[in-house]
Amino acid sequence: MKKILLASAATMALAGAASAQDTITLGVLLGFTGPAESLAPGMADGAELAMAEVTESGALLGGATVVSVRGDSACDATLSVAAAERLITSAGVNGIIGALCSGATIPALTNVAMPNGMVMVSPSATSPALSTLEDNGLFFRTAPSDARQGVVMAQNILDRGFDTVAVTYTNNDYGRGLADSFAAAFAELGGTVTLVASHEDGRADYSAEVGALAAAGGDVLVVAGYIDQGGPGIIRAALDTGAFDTFVLPDGMVGNAITERFGTEINGSFGQFPGTDSEGAAMYFDLATAAGFDGTAAFSAEAYDAAALIMLAMQAAGSTVPAEYAAHIMDVANAPGEPILPGELGRALELLAAGQDIDYIGATAVELIGGGESAGAYREIEVVDGVIQTVNFR
């Protein structure tokens, strides 16, 4: 772990020790509006499910209640900074789940969380840049880096018999990082990338971008974009012009919103997003269904695990002060210890209170490596009859 920044007196006054408070407040900083807004509800539901489970158990730090305060990053650097500031200074949060997009996570972390000694655990910020960012031991993520997704995506494409691809990416930290990782992996495995070109979100017409990609050629088009803005625009233009009819969909493009828009038009398109076929995943899906939401939504399980890790680390530290519990996140996430699955957070808290070790497996087979990021596995999907279906795990 990197050296942990000691919280300022102001932050400690906001966060406080558990013994001085009956309520613990966690911020849920996600893009509730913007280019990935359809992903945020399932993620917030997942994080808040973990909070409700812990509250109901009555086992966290003498029976504290955990409440959620949502902040909208809009997947925008400026708005994310402002939202993070409000969560810390106005809401007095004890930790932050988020942000959703890498381009919103990095500025919120460097400009707000780090100066205030605040812990952030992102369920979905996947930029490789976050692996080497000096974070003072305050940043963690439960989704794997796109350095790994790039390799998985390259293997997925080649395994399907496609050896030439064109790539378009949203022009931000997420898109650039994923495109670079993929292009390097695909070339190393023997594939040919005909063109790597950026696109901007929010445009009404993507015919020029698609024209350049079509001229370069390729069996399929990798769309490393966002599900609610630029990505669908690229797909629409490609379908309308006949440039491409099969699309590779990485994590930022996987969700019901994409099939609701295109249906059978994108049959045969495929991709991947973080996910496992573990026992914990199945248990989480059942818990989510009982709570009234879709636990299979992208990054929902990762959000449950992000919130759980914060609360378990607080119990291990006996404190809600981020500078004190941050050092315990890696401990509760990894062996040795009693394995903990979804629905068992109360038991985990009791074990920690008794001085025993836990190994939080959670909904996503959590294993934190390096500077506090997920080793990660991926759910491979394909659009069949206009519906996203899981076909494999990698």
Buried (B, 14 or more C-beta within 10 A) or exposed (E): BBEBBEBEEEBBEBBBEBEEBEEBBBBBBBBBBBBBBBBBBBBBBBBBBBBBBBBEBEBBBEEBBBBBBBBBBBBBBEBBBBBBBBBBBEBBBBBBBBBBBBBBBBBBBBBBBBEBBBBBBBBBBBBBBBBEBEBBBBBBBBBBBBBBBBBBBBBBBBEBEBBBBBBBBBBBBBBBBBBBBBBBBBEEEEBEBBBBBBBEBEBEEBBEBBBBBBEBBBBBBBBBBBBBBBBBBBBBBBBEEEBBBBBBBBBBBBBBBBBEBBEEBBBEBBBBBBBBEBBBBBBBBEBBEEBEBBBBBBBBBBBBBBBBBBBBBBBBBBBBBBBBBBBBBBBBBBEEBBBBBBBBBBBBBBBBBEEEBBBBBBBBBBBBBEBBBBEBBBBBBBBBEEEBEEEBBB
